[in-house]
Amino acid sequence: MTAYRGARFIVAVLVTAFAASGCSTGPTYEILEVPDGPTVMIAPPRDPEEMSQEALLEGALSVGSTGCLGVQASDIGFVPVIFPTGTTVFKDEPLTFTVADEQYTLGDAIAIGGGFTETKPLIEANAYPEKCAAVEVFSAS
């Protein structure tokens, strides 16, 4: 494993975009495969006029057993998360995530708004990595 001492860079080694509807007019999700780190799902930009869900997910930023980034909630366990547009990953020691202009490392407490959505339609549209599949995923807004 290579140490990146003090060098901060956005991990862009493998960024794969999938069209959720199978055509160029559908929303595009980003899947970041962080070397020696988790898989991070990032949502497409949202229309500010669009209604958003208002659930709150609280817990510790963590990596699930399949290697996907999410939140370990004390009441419901690990929840995979589709993070909002603008989420970044920095390969520092420790690995640092910027979500909604706040910085986090694994294990940090996080509270994010959004709502639960089924993963099956996203997987069928090649918009969500099957390895991160759960019945539902939390889509942050």
Phi, psi and chi 1 to 4 in degrees:
 res  aa     phi    psi   chi1   chi2   chi3   chi4
   1 MET       -  131.5 -175.1  167.3  120.0      -
   2 THR   -87.1  133.9  -55.2      -      -      -
   3 ALA   -90.9  135.2      -      -      -      -
   4 TYR  -110.1   79.1  -61.1   97.5      -      -
   5 ARG   -72.5  111.8  -63.8  178.3 -169.8  170.0
   6 GLY    70.9  -13.3      -      -      -      -
   7 ALA   -80.8  122.2      -      -      -      -
   8 ARG  -109.6  126.0 -163.9  170.8 -128.0 -157.5
   9 PHE  -150.2  151.7   63.5   95.6      -      -
  10 ILE   -77.6  127.9  -63.4  176.0      -      -
  11 VAL   -72.4  117.1  175.3      -      -      -
  12 ALA  -135.8   27.4      -      -      -      -
  13 VAL   -62.5  -44.6  173.3      -      -      -
  14 LEU  -139.0  105.2  176.8   59.9      -      -
  15 VAL  -120.2  119.8  176.7      -      -      -
  16 THR  -118.6  129.6  -51.7      -      -      -
  17 ALA  -108.9  138.6      -      -      -      -
  18 PHE  -122.4  140.3  -69.0   97.0      -      -
  19 ALA   -85.6  123.2      -      -      -      -
  20 ALA   -64.8  -29.4      -      -      -      -
  21 SER  -100.6    0.0   69.0      -      -      -
  22 GLY    84.0    3.3      -      -      -      -
  23 CYS  -138.2  170.7   64.2      -      -      -
  24 SER   -71.0  -10.9   61.1      -      -      -
  25 THR   -90.5   -7.9   59.4      -      -      -
  26 GLY   -82.2  165.4      -      -      -      -
  27 PRO   -65.1  147.0   20.3  -27.1      -      -
  28 THR  -110.8  123.7  -59.0      -      -      -
  29 TYR   -97.8  150.0  -68.1   78.4      -      -
  30 GLU  -107.7  139.1  -76.1 -174.3   83.3      -
  31 ILE  -119.8  113.5  -58.9  170.8      -      -
  32 LEU   -97.9  121.6  -61.5  177.9      -      -
  33 GLU  -100.5  101.2  -64.5  -74.9   -9.7      -
  34 VAL   -81.0  122.4  179.9      -      -      -
  35 PRO   -56.7  130.5  -21.3   31.7      -      -
  36 ASP    56.6   27.5  -60.9  -40.6      -      -
  37 GLY  -146.3 -165.9      -      -      -      -
  38 PRO   -83.2  167.9   32.1  -36.4      -      -
  39 THR   -88.3  130.6  -61.4      -      -      -
  40 VAL  -120.5  124.5 -178.0      -      -      -
  41 MET   -96.5  132.5  -96.1  -56.4  -76.0      -
  42 ILE  -126.1  130.5  -59.5  175.2      -      -
  43 ALA   -74.0  156.2      -      -      -      -
  44 PRO   -71.9  162.6   25.8  -31.7      -      -
  45 PRO   -58.1  145.1  -19.9   29.7      -      -
  46 ARG  -107.0  148.6  -67.6 -169.2  175.4 -178.8
  47 ASP   -70.0  123.7 -178.8  -13.2      -      -
  48 PRO   -60.4  -20.8    7.2  -10.8      -      -
  49 GLU   -81.2  -16.4  -58.5  -69.9  -40.7      -
  50 GLU   -72.7  139.8 -178.2 -178.7  -45.0      -
  51 MET   -67.5  144.2  -69.9 -178.8   57.6      -
  52 SER  -119.9  155.2   62.6      -      -      -
  53 GLN   -75.0  157.0  -62.6  177.4  -12.5      -
  54 GLU  -124.0   23.9  -63.0 -180.0    4.6      -
  55 ALA   -75.0  158.6      -      -      -      -
  56 LEU  -121.8  126.0 -178.7   64.6      -      -
  57 LEU  -109.9  122.8  178.8   63.0      -      -
  58 GLU  -124.6  142.6  -63.7  178.6  -66.4      -
  59 GLY   165.5 -156.0      -      -      -      -
  60 ALA  -103.5  134.2      -      -      -      -
  61 LEU   -63.6  123.9 -172.0   65.0      -      -
  62 SER  -152.0  171.6   62.5      -      -      -
  63 VAL  -110.6  127.7  179.2      -      -      -
  64 GLY   -75.5  176.0      -      -      -      -
  65 SER   -63.0  -20.3   61.2      -      -      -
  66 THR   -93.1   -0.4   60.2      -      -      -
  67 GLY    91.4   13.0      -      -      -      -
  68 CYS  -100.8  142.7  -60.1      -      -      -
  69 LEU   -76.8  140.0 -170.4   64.6      -      -
  70 GLY  -167.4 -154.3      -      -      -      -
  71 VAL  -127.0  131.5  171.9      -      -      -
  72 GLN   -91.8  101.5 -177.4   68.9   38.9      -
  73 ALA   -91.5  137.2      -      -      -      -
  74 SER   -64.9  -29.1   61.4      -      -      -
  75 ASP   -92.2  -26.1   54.6  -13.6      -      -
  76 ILE  -126.8    1.9   57.3  174.8      -      -
  77 GLY    85.3 -158.4      -      -      -      -
  78 PHE   -74.2  134.4  180.0   77.3      -      -
  79 VAL  -127.1  118.4  178.6      -      -      -
  80 PRO   -65.7  145.8    0.2    4.9      -      -
  81 VAL  -127.0  138.3  173.2      -      -      -
  82 ILE   -95.5  111.0  -60.8  174.2      -      -
  83 PHE   -79.5  157.3  -71.1   89.7      -      -
  84 PRO   -71.3  158.3   23.6  -30.1      -      -
  85 THR   -50.2  139.3  -59.6      -      -      -
  86 GLY    96.6   -7.5      -      -      -      -
  87 THR   -65.3  134.6  -63.7      -      -      -
  88 THR  -128.0  160.7   56.9      -      -      -
  89 VAL  -127.8  129.2 -178.6      -      -      -
  90 PHE  -113.7  128.4  -64.4   96.3      -      -
  91 LYS   -87.1   79.0 -177.0   72.9  176.4 -169.2
  92 ASP  -113.5 -180.0  -86.7  -13.1      -      -
  93 GLU  -108.8  104.6  -66.7  -65.2  -31.1      -
  94 PRO   -86.4  166.7   32.6  -34.4      -      -
  95 LEU   -56.0  129.7 -167.9   62.1      -      -
  96 THR  -121.6  137.7  -56.3      -      -      -
  97 PHE  -118.8  138.1  -56.0   88.5      -      -
  98 THR  -110.6  116.7  -58.1      -      -      -
  99 VAL  -125.2  122.3 -179.7      -      -      -
 100 ALA    50.4   47.2      -      -      -      -
 101 ASP    66.5   13.1  -62.5  -36.9      -      -
 102 GLU  -115.2  141.9  -63.6  -71.2  -31.0      -
 103 GLN   -96.8  139.4  -72.2 -166.5  -15.5      -
 104 TYR  -138.2  153.6  -59.0   92.1      -      -
 105 THR  -121.8  165.8   58.8      -      -      -
 106 LEU   -57.0  135.4  -68.7  176.0      -      -
 107 GLY    95.3  -15.8      -      -      -      -
 108 ASP   -68.3  147.4  -75.4   -9.5      -      -
 109 ALA   -69.6  137.7      -      -      -      -
 110 ILE  -141.2  144.6 -173.3  169.6      -      -
 111 ALA  -131.8  118.8      -      -      -      -
 112 ILE  -130.7  143.4   50.4  177.7      -      -
 113 GLY   -91.3  157.0      -      -      -      -
 114 GLY   155.6 -139.0      -      -      -      -
 115 GLY  -170.3  165.0      -      -      -      -
 116 PHE   -85.3  142.5  -72.7   90.4      -      -
 117 THR  -140.6  151.1 -172.7      -      -      -
 118 GLU   -72.2  143.2  -68.7 -176.7   23.0      -
 119 THR   -88.5  -22.5   57.6      -      -      -
 120 LYS   -53.9  -49.0 -174.3  177.1  178.4 -178.7
 121 PRO   -62.7  -34.3  -17.6   26.6      -      -
 122 LEU   -68.5  -41.3  -64.1  171.8      -      -
 123 ILE   -66.0  -43.6  -68.8  168.7      -      -
 124 GLU   -62.0  -29.8  -70.9  172.8   -8.6      -
 125 ALA   -91.3    9.9      -      -      -      -
 126 ASN    56.9   32.9  -68.1  -36.1      -      -
 127 ALA  -107.5    1.8      -      -      -      -
 128 TYR  -148.2  133.9 -171.0   79.7      -      -
 129 PRO   -68.4  126.5   21.7  -28.0      -      -
 130 GLU   -58.5  -32.4 -165.7  164.6   -6.8      -
 131 LYS   -63.5  -21.8   79.0  174.8 -161.6  171.2
 132 CYS   -94.3    5.7  -62.9      -      -      -
 133 ALA   -60.7  139.3      -      -      -      -
 134 ALA  -144.8  170.2      -      -      -      -
 135 VAL   -61.1  -42.5  173.4      -      -      -
 136 GLU  -131.9  155.0  -69.8 -175.5  -42.7      -
 137 VAL  -128.7  151.8   62.6      -      -      -
 138 PHE   -91.6  122.0 -168.3   83.7      -      -
 139 SER  -101.4  106.4 -176.3      -      -      -
 140 ALA   -74.4  148.4      -      -      -      -
 141 SER  -125.4      -   53.1      -      -      -
